[in-house]
Amino acid sequence: MQKLDVIIIGAGAAGLMCAIAAGKRQRKVLVLDHANKPGKKILMSGGGRCNFTNIHTQPDNFISHNLHFCKSALSRYTPRDFIELVKQHKISFHEKTLGQLFCDNKSKEILDMLLTECEQVGAEIRLNTKIENIDKLNDHHFKIKTSRGDFHCQSLVIASGGLSIPTMGASPFGYKVAEQFGIKVWPTRAGLVPLTLHNEDKEKLSALAGVSVDSLVSTAQQSFRENSLFTHRGLSGPAILQISSYWQPGEKLMINMLPEIDLIEKLNWHKHQHPQKQLNTVLAEYLPKRVVETFINTTSAEKKLASISLHEFEQVAAQINSWQIKPNGTEGYRTAEVTLGGVDCDAISSKTMQANNVAGLYFIGEVLDVTGWLGGYNFQWAWSSAWAAGQVV
C-alpha cells in the first residue's frame, strides 16, 4: 500500500491548486481522478480562453446558506495573488468586461501552468482511477481503495466538483463522501444556466432566436444588467445566466430591455418633435427590429405618433421597460456552469476547509455550498479555498 501525506480526489482547478500549495510545504501529494485528462472544465471555460478570475471579487458575489464562510479564504488568497502566478508564467491576458480576466490565447495555458507547478513541487497526478472505498482509520488516517491499488494518507481532500456538465465527468461523488461521514449536504440544483419557456411563450418569441439585447433582469431579490439572448429553447446570455442562480420555479422575471431609457418620456418627446413618424420607426432606433415586431402589435406599431394616446404609450413602455415572463424551468446540469448547494459550510472550518468533526478530511471548490456569479468568481473560489486547505493538509 502506497503511503502519502495528502491525497486529493479531483484533478480540476481546486484539486491542482491544492496540490501545488501542499507540495510547496514539502508534503508528499497524490491527485487522483476518474477522468482520462486533468482540468477538462478549465479547457472549455470562457469559450476556450478561461475566465480565470475577476478583479472585483467580493464575498457578496457568492451564494451560500452561510454567507460569511467564503470571506476568510477569499481575503487570504486574492485575485491579485493568482494574477501574480499567471504573470510569472508569462501568460498574456486581458480584462473583457466587469473585471473578468481572460487569457489572450487559450485556456490550455492556465492548465499547463498548474501542471507545471505540480511537477515542480513533486505532486503526482494519476488519472483513470476510480475510487472504490474510503475508510477512516483510528489514528486520523485514511485508507483509499481504488481501481489502481490501495493508498494510505494523513489528509484527504475532496475536490470533485459539482454536477454541472456531466459529459465532462461530473458526479455526486463528493456529496456521497460527505454523507458517509455524517456531514450535511444541501439540496443541489443547476446554476448559471439558460432558462426554458412554456410552449406558448416559446412560440411567440421563436422569431427572436439569436437576438441579443442589453437588459436589466430582475427577480424579487436580485437584478443583473448585461445582455439577454433569445434562443430556440428560451432565454440565455449573461444576464439570464446570472439571474438563474437566484430564480425560483414559478417565479416571474422582470426584464427591462431599455434599462437607461424611460420609454414614455422618450416617446412623448418624439411625438412633439416628429408627430408624423410611425411608432415602429421610432422604436427601431432603440431596439432590434425583430424585438419591435414581436412585442408591439402591428396596428399600434404602424400608427403615427400624433395619433397615439399617453395610455397607449404606457402600454408600449410596459412591454419594453417592464416585460414580465414566467420561465418553465432551466436547461439543467447539461448546460449549467455551476452547481448550487452542496456540502454544508457550517460543518467545515472556513480557515482550513477541514470538516469540523472529521480530522484530516477537507472539502474545497465547487463541492461546497459556495456558488459564485458568472465572470471568473467560481475559479477564484477554487483557487482561494484550495490555497487555504493547502496551507494545513
Beta strands, then each sheet from edge to edge (+ up, - down):
strand 1: 2-9
strand 2: 29-32
strand 3: 51-54
strand 4: 62-63
strand 5: 93-95
strand 6: 100-103
strand 7: 124-126
strand 8: 131-136
strand 9: 142-146
strand 10: 149-158
strand 11: 185-191
strand 12: 195-196
strand 13: 212-218
strand 14: 223-230
strand 15: 234-236
strand 16: 253-256
strand 17: 323-325
strand 18: 329-330
strand 19: 338-343
strand 20: 361-363
strand 21: 371-372
sheet 1: 7+ 2+ 1+ 10+ 9- 8+
sheet 2: 7+ 2+ 1+ 10+ 20+
sheet 3: 3+ 6- 5+
sheet 4: 4+ 21-
sheet 5: 11+ 19-
sheet 6: 17+ 16- 13+ 14- 15+ 12- 18+
end
